[in-house]
Structure formats: structure tokens, C-alpha cells
Amino acid sequence: MDHGARSSVAVFVKRRSLKNMSKTRAVIAAVLTAILSFSLITPATASRVYNADTNTWEDASAVKVRSKRGSPIAKTIVDYETRYKPGTIVVETGERRLYLVLEGGKAMKYGIGVGREGFTWSGQNTITRKAEWPGWTPPPAMRKRVPDLPAYMPGGPDNPLGARALYIGSTLYRIHGTSEPWTIGQAVSSGCIRLTNEDVTDLYERVRVGAVVVVK
């Protein structure tokens, strides 16, 4: 083989080698892109929790970030003139506050979240049950509105009922906690009264089964 032929072969081999390297790099780039995309997508779908405010499922990490904001309303003891005896719970829906009547003309005042438009109610009843980290069985009407809701959710940090629940009579309503403290002071629920997990735990320790609940 003469010098010219050898040169032609060398050029051909070099070009073929470069072409193969380009293909290899393209494949590697595509694989890396797929891996990166998967790593970005998977966390967003791996853990989802039900948001009772919007009746949707959302990324649990977003809830954890928002929950660090805390409640804008701190509980406090206030002067409170009332005809109700100590131990009574008075819910002022319009004020978005809950009062636990104390001795000596005082009350413990808590910030609360109340029913959104069309879901408010009023009346008098009693606390019939108390539960720590309660499980939640969404009522049929709610499951109809949100078809992907489970038939039952066990108690825990991601449960919409939060750390504690006080059950009101034989109704579907409860006074319960929430891991979404930014909703306190808002009209967001389907009729239940919500407090922060810290506040509902405090209320839970102060209230007995049989206590009167007045919702205005």
C-alpha cells in the first residue's frame, strides 16, 4: 500500500472514530439527562398528602416547608364575661376564635380555622370522644367531591386531623389539629374547627368528655 492510500485509510479511520465518539457522547448525555429528570420528578410524586383546604393531593415537602411558618395567632388568657360555666368551649365563627371558659371571669383564647362559605354551622352540643393522633374516615360526600381520597387514613403527621381531635356529639364535626398552621384565622374547612397541633394538644388536656360546645 502506497503512502497516499495509507493516508486515506488513516483519515477514514480517524473520522469513523470521531463519529463513534460523538455517538457515544450523545448516548451518555441522553442517559444523564434521563437520570437527572427522574431524580427531579420522583421526589415530587413519591410522597403526597391530602390538603383539606383545596381538596387536592400535594407534595409533602411543600407542606413541610410551609408548616415552618407557624400560627399567626398565639393563645392567650383574656377577660371573658359569659353565662357559660368553666369548661365550656365557645366557638366564635365570625371572629375565628375559640374560647375555653375558665374560673374568675377568664378564658383561654385560641386562633382557629373555620368552615368555608357554605360549610359554616351553629348550635350547642357536647364533646363525646377524645383521640390522640386520630385516624380519619372521609365522609361519603367528601369522597364524592374528591374521588381519589382513601376510604381511611391512619393517624399521623400527614393526617388532616392532626395531633388531637375532640368529637362533637354524633355529628361529623370535630375540633382538631392541623399541620398547616398558616390556615389558622381562615375560613377553609368543611365545617370542622381546626387549631394548630400545639394549641389543640393544650386544649385537649384541659377539656373533658361531656364538656359543652357552643358554636356561634
MARVOPA-749897 format. One record per residue: residue number from 1; x, z, y of N, C-alpha, C, O in turn. Coordinates in steps of 0.2 Angstrom, whole numbers, plus 5000, padded with zeros to 4 digits. Example, Ala and Ser with C-alpha at 12.3 -4.5 7.8 and 13.67 -1.06 7.14 Angstrom:
# MARVOPA-749897
1 | 5066 | 5039 | 4972 | 5062 | 5039 | 4978 | 5066 | 5039 | 4984 | 5071 | 5042 | 4983
2 | 5064 | 5035 | 4989 | 5068 | 5036 | 4995 | 5064 | 5039 | 5000 | 5067 | 5040 | 5006
***
This chain:
# MARVOPA-749897
1 | 5004 | 5000 | 4994 | 5000 | 5000 | 5000 | 5004 | 5000 | 5006 | 5009 | 5004 | 5007
2 | 5003 | 4995 | 5011 | 5007 | 4995 | 5017 | 5006 | 5000 | 5022 | 5001 | 5004 | 5021
3 | 5010 | 5000 | 5027 | 5009 | 5006 | 5032 | 5002 | 5005 | 5036 | 4999 | 5010 | 5037
4 | 5000 | 4999 | 5037 | 4993 | 4998 | 5040 | 4987 | 5001 | 5036 | 4983 | 5004 | 5039
5 | 4988 | 4999 | 5030 | 4982 | 5001 | 5025 | 4982 | 5009 | 5025 | 4977 | 5012 | 5025
6 | 4988 | 5012 | 5024 | 4989 | 5019 | 5024 | 4986 | 5022 | 5030 | 4982 | 5027 | 5029
7 | 4987 | 5019 | 5036 | 4985 | 5022 | 5042 | 4977 | 5022 | 5042 | 4974 | 5026 | 5044
8 | 4974 | 5016 | 5040 | 4967 | 5015 | 5040 | 4964 | 5021 | 5035 | 4959 | 5024 | 5037
9 | 4967 | 5022 | 5029 | 4964 | 5027 | 5025 | 4964 | 5033 | 5028 | 4960 | 5037 | 5027
10 | 4970 | 5035 | 5031 | 4971 | 5042 | 5034 | 4966 | 5043 | 5039 | 4963 | 5048 | 5040
11 | 4964 | 5038 | 5043 | 4959 | 5038 | 5049 | 4952 | 5039 | 5046 | 4948 | 5043 | 5048
12 | 4951 | 5036 | 5040 | 4944 | 5036 | 5037 | 4943 | 5043 | 5034 | 4938 | 5046 | 5035
13 | 4949 | 5046 | 5031 | 4948 | 5052 | 5028 | 4947 | 5058 | 5033 | 4943 | 5062 | 5032
14 | 4951 | 5057 | 5039 | 4950 | 5062 | 5044 | 4943 | 5062 | 5047 | 4940 | 5067 | 5049
15 | 4941 | 5055 | 5048 | 4934 | 5055 | 5051 | 4929 | 5058 | 5046 | 4924 | 5062 | 5048
16 | 4929 | 5057 | 5040 | 4925 | 5059 | 5035 | 4925 | 5067 | 5035 | 4920 | 5070 | 5034
17 | 4931 | 5070 | 5035 | 4932 | 5077 | 5035 | 4929 | 5080 | 5041 | 4926 | 5085 | 5041
18 | 4930 | 5077 | 5047 | 4927 | 5079 | 5053 | 4919 | 5079 | 5053 | 4916 | 5084 | 5055
19 | 4917 | 5074 | 5050 | 4909 | 5073 | 5049 | 4907 | 5079 | 5044 | 4902 | 5082 | 5046
20 | 4910 | 5080 | 5039 | 4908 | 5085 | 5034 | 4909 | 5092 | 5038 | 4904 | 5096 | 5037
21 | 4914 | 5093 | 5042 | 4914 | 5100 | 5045 | 4909 | 5101 | 5050 | 4906 | 5106 | 5051
22 | 4907 | 5095 | 5053 | 4901 | 5095 | 5058 | 4895 | 5097 | 5055 | 4891 | 5101 | 5057
23 | 4894 | 5094 | 5049 | 4888 | 5096 | 5045 | 4888 | 5103 | 5043 | 4883 | 5107 | 5043
24 | 4894 | 5105 | 5040 | 4894 | 5112 | 5038 | 4893 | 5117 | 5044 | 4889 | 5122 | 5043
25 | 4895 | 5116 | 5050 | 4894 | 5120 | 5055 | 4887 | 5120 | 5057 | 4884 | 5125 | 5059
26 | 4884 | 5114 | 5057 | 4876 | 5114 | 5058 | 4872 | 5118 | 5054 | 4868 | 5121 | 5056
27 | 4874 | 5118 | 5047 | 4871 | 5122 | 5042 | 4871 | 5129 | 5043 | 4867 | 5133 | 5043
28 | 4878 | 5131 | 5045 | 4879 | 5138 | 5046 | 4875 | 5140 | 5053 | 4872 | 5146 | 5053
29 | 4875 | 5136 | 5058 | 4872 | 5138 | 5064 | 4864 | 5139 | 5062 | 4861 | 5143 | 5065
30 | 4861 | 5134 | 5058 | 4854 | 5135 | 5057 | 4853 | 5141 | 5053 | 4848 | 5144 | 5054
31 | 4857 | 5143 | 5048 | 4856 | 5149 | 5044 | 4856 | 5155 | 5049 | 4852 | 5160 | 5048
32 | 4861 | 5155 | 5053 | 4862 | 5161 | 5058 | 4856 | 5162 | 5062 | 4854 | 5167 | 5064
33 | 4854 | 5156 | 5065 | 4848 | 5156 | 5069 | 4842 | 5159 | 5065 | 4838 | 5163 | 5068
34 | 4841 | 5157 | 5059 | 4835 | 5159 | 5055 | 4836 | 5167 | 5054 | 4831 | 5170 | 5054
35 | 4842 | 5169 | 5052 | 4843 | 5176 | 5051 | 4841 | 5180 | 5057 | 4838 | 5185 | 5057
36 | 4844 | 5178 | 5063 | 4843 | 5181 | 5070 | 4835 | 5181 | 5071 | 4833 | 5186 | 5073
37 | 4832 | 5175 | 5070 | 4825 | 5175 | 5071 | 4821 | 5180 | 5067 | 4816 | 5183 | 5069
38 | 4823 | 5180 | 5061 | 4819 | 5185 | 5056 | 4820 | 5192 | 5058 | 4816 | 5196 | 5058
39 | 4827 | 5194 | 5060 | 4828 | 5201 | 5062 | 4824 | 5203 | 5069 | 4823 | 5208 | 5070
40 | 4823 | 5198 | 5073 | 4819 | 5199 | 5079 | 4812 | 5200 | 5077 | 4808 | 5204 | 5081
41 | 4809 | 5196 | 5073 | 4802 | 5196 | 5071 | 4800 | 5202 | 5067 | 4795 | 5205 | 5068
42 | 4804 | 5203 | 5062 | 4802 | 5208 | 5057 | 4800 | 5215 | 5059 | 4795 | 5218 | 5057
43 | 4805 | 5218 | 5064 | 4803 | 5224 | 5066 | 4796 | 5225 | 5070 | 4793 | 5230 | 5070
44 | 4794 | 5219 | 5073 | 4788 | 5219 | 5077 | 4782 | 5219 | 5072 | 4776 | 5221 | 5074
45 | 4783 | 5217 | 5066 | 4777 | 5217 | 5061 | 4778 | 5222 | 5056 | 4773 | 5223 | 5052
46 | 4784 | 5225 | 5055 | 4785 | 5229 | 5049 | 4781 | 5236 | 5050 | 4778 | 5238 | 5045
47 | 4779 | 5238 | 5056 | 4776 | 5245 | 5057 | 4771 | 5244 | 5063 | 4773 | 5243 | 5068
48 | 4765 | 5244 | 5061 | 4759 | 5243 | 5066 | 4755 | 5249 | 5066 | 4753 | 5251 | 5060
49 | 4752 | 5251 | 5071 | 4747 | 5256 | 5072 | 4741 | 5254 | 5075 | 4741 | 5250 | 5079
50 | 4736 | 5258 | 5074 | 4729 | 5256 | 5077 | 4729 | 5259 | 5084 | 4730 | 5265 | 5085
51 | 4727 | 5255 | 5089 | 4726 | 5258 | 5096 | 4719 | 5258 | 5097 | 4715 | 5253 | 5098
52 | 4716 | 5264 | 5097 | 4709 | 5265 | 5098 | 4707 | 5263 | 5105 | 4701 | 5262 | 5106
53 | 4711 | 5263 | 5110 | 4709 | 5261 | 5117 | 4707 | 5254 | 5117 | 4702 | 5252 | 5120
54 | 4711 | 5249 | 5113 | 4710 | 5242 | 5114 | 4706 | 5239 | 5107 | 4705 | 5233 | 5107
55 | 4705 | 5244 | 5102 | 4703 | 5242 | 5096 | 4707 | 5236 | 5093 | 4705 | 5231 | 5090
56 | 4714 | 5237 | 5093 | 4718 | 5232 | 5090 | 4724 | 5236 | 5087 | 4725 | 5242 | 5088
57 | 4728 | 5232 | 5083 | 4734 | 5235 | 5080 | 4740 | 5233 | 5084 | 4740 | 5227 | 5087
58 | 4745 | 5237 | 5085 | 4750 | 5235 | 5089 | 4757 | 5238 | 5086 | 4757 | 5242 | 5082
59 | 4762 | 5236 | 5089 | 4769 | 5238 | 5087 | 4770 | 5245 | 5088 | 4769 | 5248 | 5093
60 | 4772 | 5249 | 5082 | 4773 | 5256 | 5083 | 4778 | 5258 | 5088 | 4778 | 5263 | 5091
61 | 4784 | 5254 | 5088 | 4789 | 5255 | 5093 | 4787 | 5255 | 5100 | 4789 | 5259 | 5104
62 | 4782 | 5251 | 5102 | 4779 | 5251 | 5108 | 4776 | 5257 | 5110 | 4776 | 5260 | 5115
63 | 4772 | 5260 | 5105 | 4768 | 5266 | 5106 | 4773 | 5272 | 5107 | 4772 | 5276 | 5111
64 | 4779 | 5272 | 5103 | 4783 | 5277 | 5103 | 4787 | 5277 | 5110 | 4788 | 5283 | 5113
65 | 4788 | 5271 | 5113 | 4791 | 5271 | 5120 | 4786 | 5274 | 5125 | 4788 | 5278 | 5129
66 | 4780 | 5271 | 5125 | 4775 | 5274 | 5130 | 4774 | 5281 | 5129 | 4772 | 5284 | 5134
67 | 4774 | 5284 | 5123 | 4772 | 5291 | 5122 | 4777 | 5296 | 5125 | 4775 | 5301 | 5126
68 | 4783 | 5293 | 5127 | 4788 | 5297 | 5131 | 4786 | 5299 | 5138 | 4789 | 5303 | 5141
69 | 4781 | 5295 | 5140 | 4779 | 5296 | 5147 | 4775 | 5303 | 5148 | 4776 | 5306 | 5154
70 | 4772 | 5306 | 5143 | 4769 | 5312 | 5144 | 4762 | 5312 | 5147 | 4760 | 5307 | 5151
71 | 4758 | 5318 | 5147 | 4752 | 5318 | 5151 | 4753 | 5319 | 5158 | 4757 | 5323 | 5160
72 | 4749 | 5315 | 5162 | 4750 | 5317 | 5169 | 4746 | 5323 | 5172 | 4746 | 5325 | 5178
73 | 4742 | 5326 | 5167 | 4738 | 5332 | 5169 | 4740 | 5338 | 5165 | 4739 | 5338 | 5159
74 | 4743 | 5343 | 5168 | 4745 | 5349 | 5165 | 4740 | 5354 | 5164 | 4736 | 5355 | 5169
75 | 4739 | 5357 | 5158 | 4734 | 5363 | 5158 | 4736 | 5368 | 5162 | 4741 | 5370 | 5164
76 | 4730 | 5372 | 5165 | 4731 | 5377 | 5169 | 4725 | 5382 | 5169 | 4720 | 5380 | 5167
77 | 4727 | 5388 | 5171 | 4721 | 5393 | 5171 | 4718 | 5393 | 5178 | 4722 | 5393 | 5183
78 | 4712 | 5392 | 5179 | 4709 | 5392 | 5185 | 4703 | 5397 | 5186 | 4700 | 5399 | 5181
79 | 4701 | 5398 | 5192 | 4694 | 5402 | 5193 | 4689 | 5398 | 5191 | 4689 | 5392 | 5192
80 | 4684 | 5401 | 5187 | 4678 | 5397 | 5185 | 4672 | 5401 | 5184 | 4671 | 5405 | 5180
81 | 4667 | 5400 | 5189 | 4661 | 5403 | 5188 | 4656 | 5400 | 5184 | 4655 | 5394 | 5185
82 | 4653 | 5403 | 5179 | 4649 | 5399 | 5174 | 4644 | 5404 | 5171 | 4646 | 5410 | 5171
83 | 4639 | 5402 | 5168 | 4634 | 5406 | 5165 | 4636 | 5406 | 5157 | 4633 | 5410 | 5153
84 | 4641 | 5402 | 5155 | 4643 | 5402 | 5148 | 4648 | 5408 | 5147 | 4652 | 5409 | 5151
85 | 4647 | 5410 | 5141 | 4651 | 5416 | 5139 | 4658 | 5414 | 5137 | 4659 | 5408 | 5135
86 | 4663 | 5418 | 5137 | 4670 | 5416 | 5135 | 4670 | 5413 | 5128 | 4667 | 5416 | 5123
87 | 4674 | 5408 | 5127 | 4675 | 5405 | 5121 | 4671 | 5398 | 5121 | 4672 | 5394 | 5116
88 | 4667 | 5397 | 5126 | 4663 | 5391 | 5126 | 4668 | 5385 | 5129 | 4672 | 5386 | 5133
89 | 4667 | 5380 | 5126 | 4670 | 5374 | 5129 | 4665 | 5370 | 5133 | 4660 | 5368 | 5131
90 | 4667 | 5368 | 5139 | 4663 | 5364 | 5144 | 4667 | 5358 | 5145 | 4673 | 5358 | 5148
91 | 4664 | 5352 | 5144 | 4667 | 5346 | 5145 | 4664 | 5343 | 5151 | 4658 | 5341 | 5151
92 | 4668 | 5342 | 5156 | 4665 | 5338 | 5162 | 4667 | 5331 | 5162 | 4673 | 5329 | 5164
93 | 4663 | 5327 | 5159 | 4665 | 5320 | 5158 | 4667 | 5316 | 5165 | 4672 | 5313 | 5165
94 | 4663 | 5317 | 5170 | 4665 | 5314 | 5176 | 4671 | 5316 | 5179 | 4675 | 5312 | 5182
95 | 4673 | 5322 | 5178 | 4679 | 5325 | 5181 | 4685 | 5323 | 5176 | 4691 | 5324 | 5178
96 | 4683 | 5322 | 5170 | 4688 | 5321 | 5165 | 4693 | 5327 | 5164 | 4699 | 5327 | 5163
97 | 4689 | 5332 | 5163 | 4692 | 5339 | 5162 | 4688 | 5343 | 5157 | 4682 | 5342 | 5156
98 | 4692 | 5347 | 5153 | 4689 | 5351 | 5148 | 4690 | 5358 | 5150 | 4696 | 5360 | 5152
99 | 4685 | 5363 | 5150 | 4686 | 5370 | 5152 | 4685 | 5374 | 5146 | 4679 | 5374 | 5143
100 | 4689 | 5379 | 5144 | 4688 | 5384 | 5139 | 4687 | 5390 | 5143 | 4692 | 5393 | 5146
101 | 4681 | 5393 | 5143 | 4679 | 5399 | 5147 | 4683 | 5405 | 5144 | 4683 | 5406 | 5138
102 | 4686 | 5408 | 5149 | 4690 | 5414 | 5147 | 4686 | 5421 | 5150 | 4681 | 5420 | 5154
103 | 4689 | 5426 | 5149 | 4686 | 5433 | 5152 | 4688 | 5433 | 5159 | 4693 | 5429 | 5162
104 | 4684 | 5437 | 5163 | 4686 | 5438 | 5170 | 4685 | 5432 | 5175 | 4689 | 5432 | 5180
105 | 4680 | 5428 | 5174 | 4679 | 5423 | 5178 | 4684 | 5417 | 5178 | 4685 | 5414 | 5184
106 | 4688 | 5417 | 5173 | 4693 | 5412 | 5172 | 4692 | 5406 | 5167 | 4687 | 5407 | 5163
107 | 4696 | 5401 | 5167 | 4695 | 5396 | 5162 | 4702 | 5392 | 5161 | 4705 | 5392 | 5166
108 | 4703 | 5390 | 5155 | 4709 | 5386 | 5154 | 4707 | 5379 | 5155 | 4702 | 5376 | 5152
109 | 4710 | 5375 | 5160 | 4708 | 5368 | 5161 | 4713 | 5363 | 5158 | 4719 | 5364 | 5159
110 | 4710 | 5358 | 5155 | 4714 | 5353 | 5151 | 4712 | 5346 | 5154 | 4706 | 5345 | 5155
111 | 4717 | 5342 | 5155 | 4715 | 5335 | 5156 | 4713 | 5332 | 5149 | 4716 | 5333 | 5144
112 | 4708 | 5327 | 5150 | 4705 | 5324 | 5144 | 4704 | 5316 | 5145 | 4704 | 5314 | 5151
113 | 4704 | 5313 | 5139 | 4701 | 5306 | 5139 | 4694 | 5306 | 5137 | 4693 | 5310 | 5132
114 | 4690 | 5302 | 5140 | 4683 | 5302 | 5138 | 4680 | 5295 | 5136 | 4684 | 5290 | 5136
115 | 4674 | 5295 | 5134 | 4671 | 5288 | 5132 | 4671 | 5283 | 5137 | 4670 | 5285 | 5143
116 | 4673 | 5277 | 5135 | 4672 | 5272 | 5140 | 4665 | 5270 | 5141 | 4661 | 5273 | 5138
117 | 4664 | 5265 | 5146 | 4657 | 5263 | 5148 | 4653 | 5261 | 5142 | 4655 | 5257 | 5138
118 | 4647 | 5264 | 5141 | 4643 | 5263 | 5135 | 4644 | 5268 | 5130 | 4640 | 5267 | 5125
119 | 4649 | 5272 | 5130 | 4650 | 5277 | 5125 | 4650 | 5284 | 5127 | 4653 | 5288 | 5123
120 | 4648 | 5285 | 5133 | 4648 | 5292 | 5135 | 4641 | 5295 | 5132 | 4637 | 5292 | 5131
121 | 4641 | 5302 | 5132 | 4636 | 5306 | 5130 | 4636 | 5313 | 5133 | 4641 | 5315 | 5136
122 | 4630 | 5316 | 5132 | 4630 | 5323 | 5134 | 4626 | 5327 | 5130 | 4622 | 5325 | 5126
123 | 4626 | 5334 | 5130 | 4622 | 5338 | 5126 | 4626 | 5345 | 5124 | 4632 | 5346 | 5126
124 | 4623 | 5349 | 5120 | 4626 | 5355 | 5118 | 4626 | 5355 | 5110 | 4621 | 5354 | 5107
125 | 4631 | 5358 | 5107 | 4632 | 5359 | 5100 | 4637 | 5364 | 5099 | 4639 | 5368 | 5103
126 | 4639 | 5364 | 5093 | 4644 | 5369 | 5091 | 4650 | 5366 | 5087 | 4649 | 5361 | 5084
127 | 4656 | 5370 | 5087 | 4661 | 5367 | 5083 | 4660 | 5369 | 5075 | 4659 | 5375 | 5074
128 | 4660 | 5364 | 5071 | 4658 | 5366 | 5064 | 4664 | 5366 | 5059 | 4664 | 5368 | 5054
129 | 4669 | 5363 | 5062 | 4675 | 5362 | 5057 | 4681 | 5361 | 5062 | 4681 | 5358 | 5067
130 | 4687 | 5364 | 5059 | 4694 | 5363 | 5062 | 4698 | 5360 | 5057 | 4698 | 5362 | 5051
131 | 4703 | 5355 | 5059 | 4708 | 5352 | 5055 | 4714 | 5351 | 5058 | 4714 | 5349 | 5064
132 | 4720 | 5352 | 5054 | 4726 | 5351 | 5057 | 4728 | 5344 | 5054 | 4728 | 5343 | 5048
133 | 4731 | 5340 | 5058 | 4733 | 5333 | 5056 | 4728 | 5330 | 5052 | 4729 | 5328 | 5046
134 | 4722 | 5329 | 5054 | 4716 | 5326 | 5050 | 4717 | 5319 | 5049 | 4720 | 5315 | 5052
135 | 4714 | 5317 | 5043 | 4713 | 5310 | 5041 | 4707 | 5308 | 5045 | 4703 | 5311 | 5048
136 | 4707 | 5301 | 5045 | 4701 | 5298 | 5049 | 4698 | 5292 | 5045 | 4701 | 5288 | 5042
137 | 4691 | 5293 | 5045 | 4687 | 5288 | 5042 | 4683 | 5284 | 5047 | 4678 | 5287 | 5050
138 | 4685 | 5278 | 5049 | 4682 | 5274 | 5054 | 4675 | 5273 | 5052 | 4673 | 5271 | 5047
139 | 4670 | 5275 | 5057 | 4663 | 5274 | 5056 | 4661 | 5266 | 5055 | 4665 | 5262 | 5057
140 | 4656 | 5265 | 5051 | 4654 | 5258 | 5050 | 4654 | 5253 | 5056 | 4656 | 5247 | 5056
141 | 4651 | 5256 | 5061 | 4650 | 5252 | 5067 | 4657 | 5250 | 5070 | 4658 | 5244 | 5073
142 | 4662 | 5255 | 5070 | 4669 | 5253 | 5072 | 4672 | 5248 | 5068 | 4675 | 5243 | 5070
143 | 4671 | 5249 | 5061 | 4674 | 5244 | 5057 | 4671 | 5237 | 5057 | 4674 | 5232 | 5056
144 | 4665 | 5237 | 5060 | 4662 | 5230 | 5061 | 4665 | 5227 | 5067 | 4666 | 5221 | 5067
145 | 4666 | 5231 | 5072 | 4669 | 5228 | 5078 | 4677 | 5226 | 5077 | 4679 | 5222 | 5080
146 | 4680 | 5230 | 5072 | 4687 | 5229 | 5071 | 4688 | 5228 | 5063 | 4689 | 5233 | 5060
147 | 4687 | 5222 | 5061 | 4686 | 5221 | 5053 | 4693 | 5223 | 5049 | 4692 | 5225 | 5044
148 | 4698 | 5223 | 5053 | 4704 | 5225 | 5049 | 4706 | 5232 | 5049 | 4711 | 5234 | 5046
149 | 4702 | 5236 | 5051 | 4703 | 5243 | 5051 | 4702 | 5245 | 5043 | 4698 | 5243 | 5040
150 | 4706 | 5250 | 5041 | 4706 | 5253 | 5034 | 4700 | 5257 | 5033 | 4697 | 5260 | 5038
151 | 4698 | 5258 | 5027 | 4692 | 5262 | 5026 | 4694 | 5270 | 5027 | 4690 | 5274 | 5029
152 | 4700 | 5271 | 5027 | 4703 | 5278 | 5028 | 4710 | 5278 | 5030 | 4714 | 5274 | 5028
153 | 4712 | 5282 | 5035 | 4719 | 5283 | 5037 | 4721 | 5290 | 5036 | 4717 | 5295 | 5039
154 | 4726 | 5292 | 5032 | 4728 | 5299 | 5031 | 4731 | 5301 | 5038 | 4733 | 5298 | 5042
155 | 4731 | 5308 | 5038 | 4733 | 5311 | 5044 | 4741 | 5310 | 5045 | 4744 | 5309 | 5040
156 | 4743 | 5311 | 5051 | 4750 | 5310 | 5053 | 4751 | 5307 | 5060 | 4746 | 5306 | 5064
157 | 4757 | 5306 | 5062 | 4758 | 5305 | 5069 | 4755 | 5298 | 5072 | 4754 | 5297 | 5078
158 | 4754 | 5293 | 5067 | 4751 | 5287 | 5069 | 4743 | 5287 | 5069 | 4740 | 5282 | 5070
159 | 4740 | 5293 | 5066 | 4733 | 5293 | 5066 | 4730 | 5294 | 5073 | 4732 | 5298 | 5076
160 | 4725 | 5290 | 5074 | 4721 | 5291 | 5081 | 4719 | 5298 | 5083 | 4718 | 5299 | 5088
161 | 4718 | 5302 | 5077 | 4715 | 5309 | 5079 | 4721 | 5314 | 5081 | 4719 | 5319 | 5083
162 | 4727 | 5312 | 5080 | 4732 | 5316 | 5082 | 4733 | 5322 | 5078 | 4732 | 5322 | 5072
163 | 4736 | 5328 | 5081 | 4738 | 5333 | 5078 | 4733 | 5338 | 5076 | 4733 | 5342 | 5071
164 | 4727 | 5338 | 5079 | 4722 | 5343 | 5078 | 4715 | 5340 | 5079 | 4715 | 5335 | 5084
165 | 4710 | 5342 | 5076 | 4703 | 5340 | 5078 | 4698 | 5346 | 5077 | 4699 | 5350 | 5072
166 | 4694 | 5346 | 5082 | 4688 | 5351 | 5082 | 4682 | 5346 | 5081 | 4680 | 5342 | 5085
167 | 4678 | 5347 | 5076 | 4672 | 5343 | 5074 | 4666 | 5346 | 5077 | 4665 | 5352 | 5077
168 | 4662 | 5342 | 5081 | 4656 | 5344 | 5084 | 4650 | 5343 | 5080 | 4648 | 5337 | 5079
169 | 4647 | 5348 | 5078 | 4641 | 5348 | 5074 | 4641 | 5343 | 5068 | 4646 | 5343 | 5065
170 | 4636 | 5340 | 5067 | 4636 | 5335 | 5062 | 4637 | 5328 | 5065 | 4635 | 5323 | 5062
171 | 4639 | 5327 | 5071 | 4640 | 5321 | 5075 | 4646 | 5317 | 5072 | 4650 | 5320 | 5068
172 | 4647 | 5311 | 5075 | 4653 | 5308 | 5073 | 4659 | 5309 | 5078 | 4664 | 5307 | 5078
173 | 4657 | 5314 | 5083 | 4661 | 5315 | 5089 | 4666 | 5321 | 5087 | 4664 | 5326 | 5084
174 | 4672 | 5321 | 5090 | 4677 | 5326 | 5089 | 4681 | 5327 | 5096 | 4681 | 5323 | 5100
175 | 4683 | 5333 | 5096 | 4689 | 5335 | 5101 | 4695 | 5334 | 5097 | 4696 | 5338 | 5093
176 | 4699 | 5329 | 5099 | 4705 | 5328 | 5095 | 4711 | 5327 | 5099 | 4711 | 5326 | 5105
177 | 4717 | 5326 | 5096 | 4723 | 5325 | 5099 | 4724 | 5317 | 5100 | 4720 | 5313 | 5098
178 | 4730 | 5315 | 5103 | 4732 | 5308 | 5103 | 4740 | 5308 | 5104 | 4743 | 5312 | 5108
179 | 4742 | 5303 | 5101 | 4750 | 5301 | 5103 | 4750 | 5297 | 5109 | 4756 | 5294 | 5110
180 | 4745 | 5295 | 5112 | 4745 | 5291 | 5118 | 4743 | 5295 | 5124 | 4738 | 5294 | 5127
181 | 4748 | 5299 | 5127 | 4746 | 5304 | 5132 | 4745 | 5300 | 5139 | 4741 | 5303 | 5143
182 | 4747 | 5294 | 5140 | 4745 | 5291 | 5146 | 4738 | 5289 | 5146 | 4736 | 5287 | 5152
183 | 4734 | 5290 | 5141 | 4727 | 5289 | 5141 | 4723 | 5295 | 5144 | 4717 | 5294 | 5145
184 | 4726 | 5300 | 5145 | 4723 | 5306 | 5147 | 4721 | 5305 | 5155 | 4725 | 5303 | 5159
185 | 4714 | 5307 | 5156 | 4712 | 5306 | 5163 | 4708 | 5299 | 5163 | 4706 | 5297 | 5169
186 | 4708 | 5296 | 5158 | 4705 | 5289 | 5157 | 4699 | 5289 | 5153 | 4697 | 5293 | 5149
187 | 4694 | 5284 | 5154 | 4688 | 5283 | 5150 | 4690 | 5277 | 5145 | 4689 | 5271 | 5147
188 | 4692 | 5279 | 5139 | 4695 | 5275 | 5135 | 4692 | 5275 | 5127 | 4693 | 5270 | 5124
189 | 4689 | 5280 | 5126 | 4687 | 5281 | 5119 | 4680 | 5279 | 5117 | 4677 | 5276 | 5121
190 | 4679 | 5280 | 5110 | 4672 | 5278 | 5108 | 4667 | 5283 | 5108 | 4662 | 5283 | 5104
191 | 4669 | 5288 | 5112 | 4664 | 5294 | 5113 | 4668 | 5301 | 5111 | 4665 | 5306 | 5114
192 | 4673 | 5301 | 5108 | 4677 | 5307 | 5106 | 4680 | 5309 | 5113 | 4682 | 5305 | 5117
193 | 4682 | 5316 | 5113 | 4686 | 5319 | 5118 | 4693 | 5320 | 5116 | 4694 | 5323 | 5111
194 | 4698 | 5317 | 5120 | 4705 | 5317 | 5117 | 4709 | 5321 | 5122 | 4708 | 5321 | 5128
195 | 4714 | 5325 | 5119 | 4719 | 5329 | 5123 | 4726 | 5326 | 5120 | 4726 | 5323 | 5115
196 | 4731 | 5328 | 5124 | 4737 | 5327 | 5121 | 4738 | 5331 | 5115 | 4735 | 5336 | 5114
197 | 4743 | 5329 | 5111 | 4744 | 5334 | 5104 | 4746 | 5341 | 5106 | 4744 | 5345 | 5103
198 | 4750 | 5342 | 5112 | 4752 | 5348 | 5114 | 4746 | 5352 | 5116 | 4745 | 5358 | 5114
199 | 4741 | 5349 | 5120 | 4735 | 5353 | 5123 | 4730 | 5354 | 5117 | 4727 | 5360 | 5117
200 | 4729 | 5349 | 5113 | 4724 | 5351 | 5108 | 4726 | 5356 | 5103 | 4722 | 5360 | 5100
201 | 4733 | 5356 | 5102 | 4735 | 5362 | 5097 | 4734 | 5369 | 5101 | 4733 | 5373 | 5097
202 | 4735 | 5369 | 5107 | 4734 | 5375 | 5111 | 4727 | 5377 | 5111 | 4725 | 5383 | 5109
203 | 4722 | 5372 | 5112 | 4715 | 5373 | 5112 | 4713 | 5375 | 5105 | 4709 | 5380 | 5104
204 | 4716 | 5372 | 5100 | 4714 | 5373 | 5093 | 4715 | 5381 | 5091 | 4711 | 5384 | 5087
205 | 4721 | 5384 | 5093 | 4722 | 5391 | 5092 | 4718 | 5395 | 5096 | 4717 | 5401 | 5093
206 | 4715 | 5393 | 5101 | 4710 | 5398 | 5105 | 4703 | 5397 | 5103 | 4699 | 5402 | 5105
207 | 4701 | 5392 | 5100 | 4694 | 5391 | 5098 | 4692 | 5393 | 5091 | 4696 | 5391 | 5086
208 | 4687 | 5396 | 5090 | 4684 | 5397 | 5083 | 4679 | 5393 | 5081 | 4675 | 5390 | 5085
209 | 4678 | 5392 | 5074 | 4672 | 5388 | 5072 | 4666 | 5392 | 5074 | 4665 | 5398 | 5073
210 | 4661 | 5388 | 5076 | 4655 | 5391 | 5079 | 4655 | 5392 | 5086 | 4649 | 5393 | 5089
211 | 4660 | 5390 | 5090 | 4660 | 5390 | 5097 | 4656 | 5385 | 5100 | 4655 | 5380 | 5097
212 | 4653 | 5386 | 5105 | 4648 | 5382 | 5109 | 4652 | 5377 | 5112 | 4657 | 5378 | 5116
213 | 4649 | 5370 | 5112 | 4652 | 5365 | 5116 | 4647 | 5362 | 5120 | 4641 | 5360 | 5118
214 | 4648 | 5362 | 5127 | 4643 | 5359 | 5131 | 4647 | 5353 | 5135 | 4652 | 5353 | 5138
215 | 4644 | 5347 | 5133 | 4646 | 5341 | 5136 | 4642 | 5338 | 5142 | 4636 | 5337 | 5141
216 | 4644 | 5338 | 5148 | 4640 | 5336 | 5154 | 4642 | 5329 | 5156 | 4639 | 5326 | 5161
***
